[in-house]
Amino acid sequence: MKKMIQCRACGEQLPPRARVCPSCGKKQKKPLAARLFGWFVILFVISAFAGIMLAVPSESQPGARSTSKLGKVMGLTRGQEEQVLDVFARCGIGPVDSVETFQEGENRTSYYVEDDETKAYGGADYTIVVWLDNTSKEVREIYFHDEDIYMDGKVLAKVSDFYVSREDRDKYRVSAQMLVNELLLVPDSAEYPALSGWSFGMEGGVVVVQSTVTSKNAFGVEVKNKFQVKFQNENPISLILDGTEYIK
């Protein structure tokens, strides 16, 4: 038989779990041991929950899996992604626009990467290729347009050394048009295509610009001619119009 307890107000004998004394109506407190045990259970639950939360990395922690397009395709944690992006920045690679697996190896995997600038060029020659170590996820090699950009932890060149940026394309387009206009019989009749109808490239530090121009000839007939202009240090070093070189 369970031991009875005594009401603290009137002294009436009560069952051990009684909450209110039927004689005087006074509420009864739990015994000290019971109260301490209840607090112990609450503290244990809180401590266990805090331990679980600390063990599971949050999105802001370096050990958490990256949710970006780059991180998902390459299987990177947030910390690993930061290291990869640091290498990209030092190699002149801007914000990543697209990434896809190119070739998977036992120790390394390569990826096709395009940033906001290189995506405008298109074609495999203007795609950034990144080799990643499968275990450490460190960048081992980067090449672009058949040029080594990064190797053995060293930046050998910048991606931007091998293409013409959008800002510079506008500048070279205007310069090329002015040079071509000087050779036309009726320069006021010259019509050039939109920017998508122009080609820009780099050859050993020389900017190569190609497009077409439609203008009237000596008989007033509109003709369309191809032209190519090369610039070195922003100065024209070659101008070919309809197959004839005009800068010698």
KAPEZI-V953341 format. One record per residue. N is the residue number from 1. RES is the residue in one letter. PHI is phi in whole degrees, 0 to 359 (none if undefined). NEAR is the number of other ideal C-beta (glycine too) atoms within 10 Angstrom. D_FIRST is the distance of its C-alpha to the first C-alpha in whole Angstrom. Layout:
# KAPEZI-V953341
N:RES:PHI:NEAR:D_FIRST ; N:RES:PHI:NEAR:D_FIRST
This chain:
# KAPEZI-V953341
1:M:none:3:0 ; 2:K:288:7:4 ; 3:K:293:6:6 ; 4:M:283:11:9 ; 5:I:245:15:12 ; 6:Q:254:12:16 ; 7:C:297:18:19 ; 8:R:284:14:21 ; 9:A:264:13:24 ; 10:C:245:12:23 ; 11:G:87:11:20 ; 12:E:295:16:18 ; 13:Q:283:11:14 ; 14:L:231:19:13 ; 15:P:299:12:10 ; 16:P:298:11:11 ; 17:R:256:10:13 ; 18:A:295:15:15 ; 19:R:261:10:19 ; 20:V:226:12:21 ; 21:C:285:19:20 ; 22:P:291:10:20 ; 23:S:275:13:22 ; 24:C:250:12:24 ; 25:G:80:10:25 ; 26:K:283:12:24 ; 27:K:291:10:23 ; 28:Q:256:18:21 ; 29:K:275:9:21 ; 30:K:294:12:19 ; 31:P:302:11:18 ; 32:L:304:8:21 ; 33:A:297:8:20 ; 34:A:293:11:19 ; 35:R:295:11:23 ; 36:L:296:11:24 ; 37:F:296:12:23 ; 38:G:299:11:24 ; 39:W:295:9:27 ; 40:F:297:10:28 ; 41:V:298:10:27 ; 42:I:297:10:30 ; 43:L:295:10:32 ; 44:F:296:10:32 ; 45:V:297:10:33 ; 46:I:296:10:36 ; 47:S:295:10:37 ; 48:A:296:10:37 ; 49:F:295:10:39 ; 50:A:297:10:41 ; 51:G:296:10:42 ; 52:I:294:9:43 ; 53:M:296:9:45 ; 54:L:288:9:47 ; 55:A:284:7:47 ; 56:V:267:10:49 ; 57:P:295:14:52 ; 58:S:274:10:53 ; 59:E:298:9:57 ; 60:S:274:7:58 ; 61:Q:271:11:57 ; 62:P:302:12:60 ; 63:G:279:11:58 ; 64:A:286:15:57 ; 65:R:292:14:59 ; 66:S:287:20:62 ; 67:T:255:10:62 ; 68:S:284:14:66 ; 69:K:300:13:69 ; 70:L:298:19:70 ; 71:G:295:21:66 ; 72:K:292:13:65 ; 73:V:294:18:68 ; 74:M:272:21:69 ; 75:G:67:13:65 ; 76:L:258:20:65 ; 77:T:278:17:62 ; 78:R:298:19:62 ; 79:G:295:14:64 ; 80:Q:295:20:66 ; 81:E:296:20:67 ; 82:E:300:13:68 ; 83:Q:293:16:70 ; 84:V:296:22:72 ; 85:L:294:18:73 ; 86:D:296:11:74 ; 87:V:296:17:77 ; 88:F:302:23:78 ; 89:A:298:10:79 ; 90:R:291:13:81 ; 91:C:265:21:82 ; 92:G:78:19:83 ; 93:I:269:26:81 ; 94:G:274:16:80 ; 95:P:307:10:77 ; 96:V:288:20:76 ; 97:D:264:14:77 ; 98:S:209:14:76 ; 99:V:209:20:75 ; 100:E:212:11:75 ; 101:T:291:11:75 ; 102:F:258:15:78 ; 103:Q:212:11:78 ; 104:E:259:10:74 ; 105:G:240:9:75 ; 106:E:292:6:73 ; 107:N:252:9:73 ; 108:R:224:14:74 ; 109:T:228:20:74 ; 110:S:254:18:77 ; 111:Y:225:20:77 ; 112:Y:275:16:79 ; 113:V:232:26:79 ; 114:E:232:20:80 ; 115:D:255:19:80 ; 116:D:299:13:82 ; 117:E:273:20:85 ; 118:T:290:22:86 ; 119:K:294:15:84 ; 120:A:286:18:88 ; 121:Y:276:17:90 ; 122:G:74:10:88 ; 123:G:86:7:89 ; 124:A:296:9:88 ; 125:D:297:11:90 ; 126:Y:249:18:88 ; 127:T:257:20:85 ; 128:I:282:22:83 ; 129:V:250:17:81 ; 130:V:243:27:78 ; 131:W:257:20:77 ; 132:L:241:21:74 ; 133:D:290:12:72 ; 134:N:294:12:69 ; 135:T:269:8:67 ; 136:S:276:10:67 ; 137:K:63:18:69 ; 138:E:273:13:71 ; 139:V:287:21:75 ; 140:R:260:17:77 ; 141:E:202:16:80 ; 142:I:224:26:82 ; 143:Y:224:19:85 ; 144:F:209:26:87 ; 145:H:55:20:90 ; 146:D:64:7:91 ; 147:E:241:13:90 ; 148:D:285:12:88 ; 149:I:256:25:86 ; 150:Y:215:24:83 ; 151:M:201:14:83 ; 152:D:54:7:81 ; 153:G:77:9:79 ; 154:K:239:8:83 ; 155:V:277:13:84 ; 156:L:270:15:87 ; 157:A:195:16:88 ; 158:K:250:14:87 ; 159:V:304:24:87 ; 160:S:293:18:89 ; 161:D:284:15:92 ; 162:F:237:22:92 ; 163:Y:209:21:92 ; 164:V:260:23:93 ; 165:S:292:14:91 ; 166:R:300:12:91 ; 167:E:297:8:92 ; 168:D:288:15:95 ; 169:R:300:18:96 ; 170:D:297:13:97 ; 171:K:294:14:99 ; 172:Y:288:19:101 ; 173:R:296:18:101 ; 174:V:296:10:103 ; 175:S:297:17:105 ; 176:A:295:25:106 ; 177:Q:298:18:107 ; 178:M:296:12:110 ; 179:L:292:18:111 ; 180:V:293:22:112 ; 181:N:302:15:113 ; 182:E:295:9:116 ; 183:L:263:16:117 ; 184:L:277:16:117 ; 185:L:291:12:120 ; 186:V:233:13:119 ; 187:P:300:15:115 ; 188:D:293:8:115 ; 189:S:268:14:114 ; 190:A:293:14:112 ; 191:E:232:10:108 ; 192:Y:245:18:105 ; 193:P:288:11:102 ; 194:A:296:7:99 ; 195:L:302:13:97 ; 196:S:294:6:95 ; 197:G:268:10:99 ; 198:W:248:18:99 ; 199:S:239:12:98 ; 200:F:232:21:97 ; 201:G:209:17:97 ; 202:M:235:15:97 ; 203:E:228:10:100 ; 204:G:58:6:99 ; 205:G:87:9:99 ; 206:V:260:13:101 ; 207:V:275:24:100 ; 208:V:247:16:102 ; 209:V:242:23:102 ; 210:Q:225:16:103 ; 211:S:190:20:104 ; 212:T:227:14:107 ; 213:V:222:23:109 ; 214:T:249:13:111 ; 215:S:208:21:114 ; 216:K:274:16:118 ; 217:N:268:13:121 ; 218:A:297:7:124 ; 219:F:263:7:125 ; 220:G:78:9:122 ; 221:V:264:8:120 ; 222:E:284:11:116 ; 223:V:231:12:115 ; 224:K:247:10:112 ; 225:N:235:16:112 ; 226:K:271:12:109 ; 227:F:215:22:109 ; 228:Q:220:16:107 ; 229:V:234:25:107 ; 230:K:247:19:106 ; 231:F:236:20:105 ; 232:Q:231:13:104 ; 233:N:55:8:103 ; 234:E:71:10:103 ; 235:N:258:8:107 ; 236:P:291:18:108 ; 237:I:242:12:110 ; 238:S:204:15:111 ; 239:L:219:20:111 ; 240:I:247:15:112 ; 241:L:236:17:113 ; 242:D:53:11:114 ; 243:G:86:9:115 ; 244:T:250:10:117 ; 245:E:275:10:116 ; 246:Y:249:15:117 ; 247:I:245:11:116 ; 248:K:233:5:117
